[in-house]
Amino acid sequence: MSQISVVLSDSLMERRRKLLEAASSRQAFSELMHEHASGKLNVGEILQGMSGTEKSTVWQKLAKTLPDDIETSDETTQRFVESLSTLGLLVLGGKETEAPDSMQNIVNVLHDNLLRFVFMSSTQDAISKFCEAWYLKEPSSRSEVVPQTILYLLMRAVSEDGKVSDVKRVYNMRAALECLEIGGESFRSVQESLMRAAIHPNFVLSEDGRRFLTFLLTLHPLVTTIIHKTIKSQIPRCRSSMLVQYGELYHAAWKRASGPVLHALEHDCVQDLAKHCIHASSPSLSNAIRQVLSVFHKNKKYKAVDEMLSRIYEPILWRSLKVANPIVRKQAAQLFAEVFPVQNPDAPNAEFEMALNQQINVLDTLIRDEVPQVREVGIQCVCRIISIYFDLLPVHVTTTLVQVLIKQFSQDAASPAVRVAVLRGMAFILNNHMSHPLLQDRLKLLGDLIHDKSERVRVAMCELLLKVRGIKSIRFFDIVPMVEILDRLAVDAQRPAITQRLAKLLLPSYLPINKPPPEQLARILALIKQNSAAAQVFFKQAGSQAPEQTCVNVLVALHHALLVYAGSKKKVSKTNPKKSKRGGESRSKRQQQEEEEEHQEDEEDGDVESFGSIAEVSVQCMSSMLETLRARLDSSSCFNIRSYLVENISSSGLASLASSFSSSSGMASALWKLAALMPEPGDKKLVQECLARARTLPLEEAAPLLDCVFHWSGQKEFVREACAELRSAVSQEEGRGGGKTGGKRRKTGGKSSAQEEEEEEEEGSSPRPLSLLLQQLQYVLDSDHLRQKLMLVPSHLEEMLESLEGALQLVEARMEEEEEEEDGKISAEDLKSMVNIYAKLCLHSHCAQFPGAGGAGKSSGRLLSLLGWSNLTCLPVLLAPQEEKQRKSKKKADAKAQEGGGERRELARRSVMISLMVATESAVLGRINDALAAAVANLCSDVLDKRGGACVLKEGLLGMVCKAIFQLTRSGLQQDKLQELFSSLILLVPIDRLRTVGRTSACCLKTDREQVTMLLRDSLGLCCKAGSSSSSLSGKIFSSFLLKLQEFEEESDIQVVISSLLSAVKQAGGNASRALVDELLRVFSSSDLTNIEAALQLLQAASRDKVLRVKDQTSDKLTRACRDGVEMLVKRLDERPGEYEEGRKKRDPRDVVEIAEGWLQAEEVAGAEGAGAGAAGKKAEESN
């Protein structure tokens, strides 16, 4: 054992000697510490066995090898510095109470070179940890390692890669900031990092970070002010969670502070935030600041907080509630609502009561404010105070305020928001149970608001009823009778915000969960009998709100009642003669038995007739519920419930039931619609049955059958039959000579042998009328769920397109015909429908082939061909000059010829309209490329040319042309062509429309002007947002308007043109306003006096309507340019006085000059007043 001890002692001595020798060489020391890092050598054990003298010797040798100016880029030096830092951590982490004095020089050198290394490198991190350990060891010279270390830690914590652990290191070094001279050079070096830390999420959202920021706020008044300004600048962009944390920071700092720091927190922070909350420029900013202050408001229960808020708020709050600015009053009222009552808890009772009466008077003033927005906030304030401080306020005050709100402000006709505030305020007051006796009878006065014309008010009333439903002492149907609730549910069927709340209100009454199914069925039937329309809406909402099992139980119960009704109906319809088999009975007994049986039959007849009156509505209600319930039943958690539903209600059973009600079209349609919502039946014959029935029924009755076909995967059969019938109709029309090929083509229309065989197989079933087939196809394409199923197989769409390709030739041939329409030919309406369906199929087929993002930037080739066909074939017919109306003739042939010409133009107009509409929809979906954009632009250009100018207005194409041009603007394609289109459009409308057709059809005029204004507004907004790439387009729009101004003589015409442009600019926003200013500057700098005259008129109107939004510098520039333009125009008038008098214009340019000079004078006066006001404001600030 002694030998082992001797060996260990010799080994320890050898390692100590090795450490002493390695301290003299950088490389040897680095290699030694590398062995320590790899685990081969434990330097800590060596240090424990060394004496103090030996440790001092090691550090003295190391100090000699470390120069004052370290080469930070040398890798050897970096490894040596890291080894030094590691050794220092081992020494400072030992049990010694003091660190060796010989370490001080090394620590100072490393600290001074800390920031010279690469940021966040391992070397920097090692040095910083060494300095931290040195500081925490509390030697006498620890302040010398603070500046660089704290700065590095702050920079590391607020960097992009900063972690919460870095924040903890900063917090542990927080006391080091006290070693810095606040306001001195050392503090200024870390000031920016401290400001960044104040707004960094790692600090604000972590516990140690908030503790550090709290320490900063209490460090020094100057630091408090700096951190507060930093936080205040961040508040407008903060998330809600950070705003609350900032409030907690202020509150925690306020509790710890004292002396000058406490004064700075109260007056420079809390009071400053209150001022900015009241005088904020936007409601969102005011709400954000108020959220910060809400932490103090929630702690009003503590006397110290209550006293501080009273002392801080009183100088600013009461004055702000009486200012002239309504926005300031509104925001002051919102703050007052949270801080009520503003009181000094140590004040005597008399003073408290007087302050309370004054604040109650303030509340009364707020709710009677002349501005509706202030009244709204005042009502919210009053209701919040009544609910929270119900026991504090005098009874007569509470009663008076509630009566005023209900009787007066619930009928405020000036603002729906005020009425909404009253209703929501009553709901908030009900949160206090002590208010229920007060409101029990008074809430009945609000019942009429369920029929308010404003939807917001009706929604608020529904929410109030929902609130009342949870209160036992008040019944909601005493406030609004059940009959009126059901009527409102039926009237607002298309307003989900109302129907959802009313259905939720009625669910416990008509669909109670804790009642058995028979009781539920009885209540449901009572609802259907009472109001069938409301029942359908209720069932639709109940499918998404009630539990799944409850909904399924109701559906099964109604289905069972329906089966019973169907069976009873058959039974009652049979006549069974009553013959007695017992001849020995007396006549009186037989008569009595017959009377009892007749009475029983009468009761059965009454039950059948009673349910028969609501049977159809019951089926419709089932469909409404199942439509919203089906998505919920598809989840795996509802598998058993779905299985139970399918077992009790099957598609085949509903189909059989519908067949038994074939005499009642409404009942049968409702049952087929319900069957379409059920899973696909196993029998495929049902699909064939539905197709067969749909051939002979009108669209209203055939629509549910088509739903069944598509939901039961029968779209293939439908497409095959429809294509066969379409090919047959087209070939028959071509056989009559309706197409260009005439009789040369076979009757089959070039069909393949397979198609002919399919048609021969279907000859046994008579084809449906072409108009009915087209209506059904249109229904399929317009229905979202049917169209989606159809697009799942792109080949179906291609097949339908091929069967309709001949329709374009038929339309072309029909437009070339001169004779009247023969009997048996396809009607013009059917041809229009065929073109419409063909165009939609072009787009849907392309979307099916390239779904999702795969179709972006691509376009349909068929749609491109359709646009070319419309341009080359249909547009010439539409733009052809119409002959003058012939005199009345007795010959009917002339009248028919004129009628045929009108049909041809209508067919051409409709074809062009359809092509533009589908192309526009394709652009909306992003499926547009250069080729399609060029085709749309060419078609619009040809429509807007000189020949078509009157036509586009007369034929109603203006709206579609505007939409097409706008989509081209959005796509960013064909910019050069767009300039020509805008010029043509602007030069065409709205004055031409006003002076020609507008006199006879004023309603069309309004629509056209709205279309043009919307186009200009949206296009200007897009062009101005796009920047320089679209500046030429916006400039072209403005220059076209200036040309438009030069065409007219009457002042009214000029004002119409100006108002159209200014309306578009005002709605497009500030970017369009700046673009208009740029165009005006360009015109004023030119020498075109005619354009200058028009620009002066436009500038005067724009300034009058406050459309131009420019900065002062730009305004001065525009004013100087305008003055130059006026001088140029005056000079020309003086040189050539007769030039304008001989022209056609009635308005003298001198009038324009006079108006412009008046505007310039007004601008100079406004500028002088603004400068004077600014100087006065600055002087007032200086005096304050």
Secondary structure, DSSP 4 states (H G I P E B T S, - for coil): -HHHHHHHHHHHHHHHHHHHHHTT-HHHHHHHHHHHHHTS--HHHHHHTS-HHHHHHHHHHHHHHS-SS--TT-HHHHHHHHHHHHHHHHHHTSS-SS--GGGHHHHHHHHHTGGGSPTT-HHHHHHHHHHHHHHHT--TTGGGGSHHHHHHHHHHHTSTT--HHHHHHHHHTGGGGGGS-TTSHHHHHHHHHHHHHHT-HHHHSSHHHHHHHHHHHTT-HHHHHHHHHHHHHHGGG--HHHHHHHHHHHHHHHHH--THHHHIIIIIIIHHHHHHHHS-SSHHHHHHHHHHHHHHHHTTTSHHHHHHHHHHHHHHHHHHTTSS-HHHHHHHHHHHHHH-S---TTS-HHHHHHHHHHHHHHHHHHHT-SSHHHHHHHHHHHHHHHHHTTTTS-HHHHHHHHHHHHHTGGG-TT-HHHHHHHHHHHHHHTTSGGGHHHHTTGGGGGGGGGG-SSHHHHHHHHHHHHHHHT-TTS-HHHHS-HHHHHHHHHHTTT-HHHHHHHHHHHHHHHS-TTS-HHHHHHHHHHHHHH-HHHHHHHHHHHHHHS-HHHHHHHHHHHHHHHHHHHHHHHHHHS------S-TTS-HHHHHHHHHHHHHHHHHHHHHHHHHHHHHHHHHHHHHHHHHHHHHHHTSGGGHHHHHHHHHHS-HHHHHHHHHHTTT-HHHHHHHHHHHHTSPPPS-THHHHHHHHHHTTS-HHHHHHHHHHHHHTT-HHHHHHHHHHHHHHHHHHHHHTT-STTGGGS-TT-S--HHHHHHHHHGGGSPPPPHHHHHHHHHHHHHSHHHHHHHHTSHHHHHHHHHHHHHHHHHHHHHHH--SPPPTTSPPHHHHHHHHHHHHHHHHHHHHHHS-GGGGTT---HHHHHHHHHIIIIIHHHHHSPPPPPPPP-S-HHHHHHHHHHHHHHHHHHHHHHHHHHHHHHHHHTT---HHHHHHHHHHHHHHTSTTTHHHHHHTT-HHHHHHHHHHHHHHT--HHHHHHHHHHHHHHTTHHHHHTGGGT-HHHHHHHHHHHHHHHHHHHHHHHHHGGGGHHHHHHHHHHHHHHHTT--SHHHHHHHHHHHHHHHHHH-HHHHHHHHHHHHHHHTS--HHHHHHHHHHHHHHHHTT-----HHHHHHHHHHHHHHHHHHHHHHHH-TTTTTSSS--S-HHHHHHHHHHHHHHHHHHHHHHHHHHHHHHHHHHH-
